[in-house]
Amino acid sequence: MMWEGLAIGLFSLGIIGFGFFWVIRMEYHLGYLWWPYPLLFGVGIIVLSLLVADAGWSALLGVTGASFIWGATELKEQAVRADLGWFPRNPKPKPLPPFASVIRKIKAPHL
């Protein structure tokens, strides 16, 4: 029996579920202006997946990278959901990311 496919499927399910969690927590504590950083992290993980010789590990890294890219596009959507009252808003001021003035000029990605 080949268990690798089942393992990749379960890992994919887990990392996607973790993506929902970190998007909600990141927007609550940091705000949506931090979206470029998980986006770049996800792209870096995908590039790393291209350099791994084993197909299983490459697939796991690719799923992880894609999940981070998806999460980066969801940060703005999560802020909107919080504004609508669907999720709690953090009453404390959120820290600005490095290069916040440049990030504000770029439209946040949306899928």
LOGUBA-457168 format. One record per residue: residue in three letters; x, y, z of N, C-alpha, C in turn. Coordinates in pm, whole numbers, padded with zeros to 5 digits. Layout:
N
<Ala <X Y Z> <X Y Z> <X Y Z>>;
...
***
This chain:
111
<Met <00084 -00120 00000> <00000 00000 00000> <00087 00125 00000>>;
<Met <00036 00226 -00069> <00106 00355 -00072> <00031 00451 00021>>;
<Trp <00093 00489 00129> <00032 00577 00228> <00067 00723 00203>>;
<Glu <00156 00749 00108> <00201 00886 00084> <00086 00978 00040>>;
<Gly <-00002 00928 -00047> <-00115 01009 -00093> <-00208 01047 00021>>;
<Leu <-00236 00950 00108> <-00321 00978 00224> <-00254 01079 00317>>;
<Ala <-00123 01064 00338> <-00051 01157 00425> <-00053 01298 00367>>;
<Ile <-00032 01311 00236> <-00036 01444 00174> <-00176 01504 00185>>;
<Gly <-00278 01422 00166> <-00416 01471 00180> <-00447 01519 00321>>;
<Leu <-00407 01442 00421> <-00431 01482 00560> <-00351 01607 00597>>;
<Phe <-00227 01613 00550> <-00146 01732 00576> <-00209 01855 00510>>;
<Ser <-00257 01838 00386> <-00322 01949 00316> <-00443 01999 00393>>;
<Leu <-00523 01906 00441> <-00640 01942 00520> <-00597 02019 00646>>;
<Gly <-00493 01971 00712> <-00445 02037 00834> <-00388 02175 00808>>;
<Ile <-00309 02192 00703> <-00247 02322 00677> <-00352 02423 00630>>;
<Ile <-00452 02378 00557> <-00560 02469 00515> <-00640 02511 00638>>;
<Gly <-00669 02418 00726> <-00738 02453 00851> <-00658 02549 00936>>;
<Phe <-00526 02527 00943> <-00439 02619 01016> <-00440 02756 00950>>;
<Gly <-00457 02761 00818> <-00462 02889 00747> <-00578 02975 00794>>;
<Phe <-00693 02915 00818> <-00807 02992 00869> <-00772 03054 01004>>;
<Phe <-00708 02975 01088> <-00671 03022 01223> <-00574 03138 01218>>;
<Trp <-00464 03124 01140> <-00364 03230 01144> <-00412 03357 01076>>;
<Val <-00498 03346 00976> <-00552 03467 00912> <-00634 03547 01013>>;
<Ile <-00720 03479 01087> <-00803 03548 01187> <-00717 03611 01295>>;
<Arg <-00620 03536 01346> <-00534 03588 01454> <-00443 03700 01405>>;
<Met <-00389 03686 01285> <-00298 03789 01234> <-00372 03920 01211>>;
<Glu <-00492 03912 01153> <-00567 04035 01131> <-00606 04098 01264>>;
<Tyr <-00641 04017 01362> <-00681 04070 01492> <-00566 04142 01561>>;
<His <-00448 04084 01559> <-00335 04141 01632> <-00252 04240 01551>>;
<Leu <-00239 04219 01419> <-00151 04303 01339> <-00224 04390 01238>>;
<Gly <-00336 04343 01185> <-00408 04418 01083> <-00378 04364 00944>>;
<Tyr <-00455 04409 00847> <-00441 04356 00712> <-00324 04414 00636>>;
<Leu <-00264 04524 00683> <-00152 04584 00611> <-00028 04496 00608>>;
<Trp <-00028 04390 00685> <00086 04299 00687> <00079 04195 00575>>;
<Trp <-00017 04205 00483> <-00038 04104 00381> <00083 04072 00294>>;
<Pro <00175 04164 00262> <00287 04125 00175> <00381 04022 00238>>;
<Tyr <00390 04021 00369> <00487 03933 00435> <00448 03786 00428>>;
<Pro <00324 03746 00459> <00290 03606 00435> <00288 03570 00286>>;
<Leu <00258 03668 00199> <00260 03643 00056> <00402 03608 00012>>;
<Leu <00499 03688 00053> <00639 03659 00017> <00688 03530 00081>>;
<Phe <00645 03503 00204> <00681 03379 00271> <00628 03259 00192>>;
<Gly <00504 03268 00147> <00445 03160 00068> <00517 03140 -00065>>;
<Val <00552 03249 -00132> <00627 03238 -00257> <00763 03173 -00231>>;
<Gly <00827 03211 -00121> <00955 03150 -00086> <00944 03001 -00061>>;
<Ile <00837 02959 00006> <00817 02816 00032> <00791 02741 -00099>>;
<Ile <00718 02803 -00190> <00693 02738 -00319> <00822 02725 -00399>>;
<Val <00905 02829 -00397> <01035 02820 -00465> <01119 02709 -00402>>;
<Leu <01116 02699 -00270> <01187 02592 -00201> <01133 02454 -00243>>;
<Ser <01003 02445 -00264> <00945 02317 -00306> <00997 02274 -00443>>;
<Leu <01035 02370 -00525> <01090 02336 -00657> <01230 02278 -00647>>;
<Leu <01298 02305 -00537> <01436 02261 -00520> <01449 02129 -00445>>;
<Val <01339 02077 -00391> <01341 01953 -00314> <01326 01835 -00411>>;
<Ala <01412 01737 -00396> <01413 01623 -00489> <01296 01527 -00466>>;
<Asp <01256 01507 -00343> <01149 01412 -00312> <01013 01471 -00347>>;
<Ala <00933 01397 -00423> <00803 01447 -00468> <00707 01469 -00351>>;
<Gly <00712 01383 -00250> <00622 01399 -00135> <00650 01527 -00057>>;
<Trp <00776 01547 -00024> <00812 01670 00050> <00788 01794 -00035>>;
<Ser <00813 01784 -00165> <00788 01896 -00255> <00639 01931 -00256>>;
<Ala <00554 01829 -00259> <00409 01853 -00257> <00366 01917 -00126>>;
<Leu <00420 01870 -00014> <00385 01929 00116> <00428 02075 00124>>;
<Leu <00547 02105 00074> <00592 02244 00073> <00507 02329 -00021>>;
<Gly <00470 02274 -00135> <00386 02348 -00230> <00249 02381 -00170>>;
<Val <00188 02285 -00102> <00059 02310 -00038> <00073 02415 00072>>;
<Thr <00180 02407 00149> <00203 02505 00256> <00222 02644 00198>>;
<Gly <00303 02657 00094> <00324 02786 00030> <00197 02844 -00029>>;
<Ala <00120 02760 -00096> <-00006 02806 -00154> <-00103 02850 -00045>>;
<Ser <-00102 02782 00068> <-00190 02820 00179> <-00151 02957 00235>>;
<Phe <-00022 02985 00243> <00021 03116 00290> <-00016 03226 00190>>;
<Ile <-00005 03197 00062> <-00044 03296 -00040> <-00194 03322 -00030>>;
<Trp <-00273 03216 -00018> <-00417 03234 -00002> <-00447 03317 00122>>;
<Gly <-00379 03287 00233> <-00401 03361 00357> <-00370 03509 00343>>;
<Ala <-00265 03539 00267> <-00230 03680 00246> <-00342 03753 00172>>;
<Thr <-00408 03683 00080> <-00519 03748 00008> <-00643 03760 00094>>;
<Glu <-00653 03679 00199> <-00770 03680 00286> <-00760 03782 00399>>;
<Leu <-00643 03841 00424> <-00630 03934 00536> <-00722 04055 00521>>;
<Lys <-00730 04112 00403> <-00820 04226 00381> <-00965 04183 00398>>;
<Glu <-01000 04065 00346> <-01136 04014 00361> <-01170 03992 00508>>;
<Gln <-01073 03946 00586> <-01095 03925 00729> <-01120 04058 00798>>;
<Ala <-01049 04163 00756> <-01071 04296 00814> <-01214 04343 00785>>;
<Val <-01262 04315 00666> <-01400 04352 00631> <-01499 04273 00716>>;
<Arg <-01473 04144 00735> <-01562 04063 00819> <-01564 04115 00963>>;
<Ala <-01449 04160 01012> <-01444 04217 01147> <-01521 04349 01152>>;
<Asp <-01511 04429 01045> <-01587 04555 01040> <-01738 04530 01040>>;
<Leu <-01780 04420 00978> <-01922 04386 00974> <-01972 04328 01105>>;
<Gly <-01879 04297 01196> <-01918 04242 01324> <-01922 04091 01328>>;
<Trp <-01877 04026 01222> <-01879 03880 01219> <-01769 03821 01306>>;
<Phe <-01664 03898 01328> <-01551 03858 01413> <-01519 03975 01504>>;
<Pro <-01462 03949 01622> <-01430 04059 01713> <-01319 04148 01658>>;
<Arg <-01330 04277 01687> <-01226 04374 01652> <-01134 04392 01771>>;
<Asn <-01009 04410 01743> <-00912 04438 01848> <-00922 04586 01885>>;
<Pro <-00955 04619 02010> <-00967 04760 02046> <-00833 04831 02057>>;
<Lys <-00725 04756 02068> <-00592 04816 02079> <-00542 04859 01942>>;
<Pro <-00459 04963 01937> <-00403 05002 01807> <-00310 04893 01753>>;
<Lys <-00315 04873 01624> <-00235 04769 01562> <-00102 04827 01515>>;
<Pro <00007 04752 01529> <00136 04805 01485> <00143 04813 01333>>;
<Leu <00209 04914 01285> <00227 04928 01141> <00344 04841 01096>>;
<Pro <00330 04780 00979> <00441 04697 00929> <00553 04785 00874>>;
<Pro <00671 04727 00856> <00775 04802 00785> <00726 04837 00644>>;
<Phe <00760 04954 00599> <00721 05003 00466> <00570 05021 00453>>;
<Ala <00503 05061 00561> <00356 05077 00560> <00312 05180 00458>>;
<Ser <00389 05287 00440> <00349 05390 00343> <00349 05335 00201>>;
<Val <00440 05246 00169> <00445 05184 00037> <00331 05082 00023>>;
<Ile <00308 05003 00128> <00204 04900 00124> <00066 04962 00106>>;
<Arg <00043 05077 00166> <-00088 05143 00152> <-00118 05183 00008>>;
<Lys <-00013 05208 -00071> <-00031 05248 -00211> <-00065 05130 -00301>>;
<Ile <-00038 05008 -00254> <-00063 04889 -00333> <-00198 04831 -00291>>;
<Lys <-00280 04798 -00388> <-00409 04739 -00356> <-00388 04598 -00302>>;
<Ala <-00451 04566 -00191> <-00439 04432 -00133> <-00494 04330 -00230>>;
<Pro <-00426 04216 -00247> <-00473 04116 -00344> <-00604 04054 -00299>>;
<His <-00680 04009 -00397> <-00810 03949 -00371> <-00830 03833 -00468>>;
<Leu <-00870 03720 -00417> <-00896 03605 -00506> <-01043 03592 -00537>>;
***
